[in-house]
């Protein structure tokens, strides 16, 4: 059975698992890999940044955990998402009105 969860719940679970030395790490990595394309690009970047920071500090878990986290670092961060298509229009309209109002 699959559950649909809010992206924030994925982040909470990820942050709980990062640095743990349990099987939960490999399960979280599997969840992230299977749902990577559904996450917002900024969430993808934040996850990768937090993994890198913990790895640099030596806080990412045991060697087997670090190897699992490296799989997430190998994933591509999306540059554009269908979820973001409306934002570009708003930005362009905002910039247009800003320019018109200041000219």
Secondary structure as UniProt FT lines:
FT   HELIX           7..17
FT   TURN            18..19
FT   HELIX           24..35
FT   HELIX           36..38
FT   HELIX           41..57
FT   HELIX           63..73
FT   HELIX           82..84
FT   HELIX           85..102
//
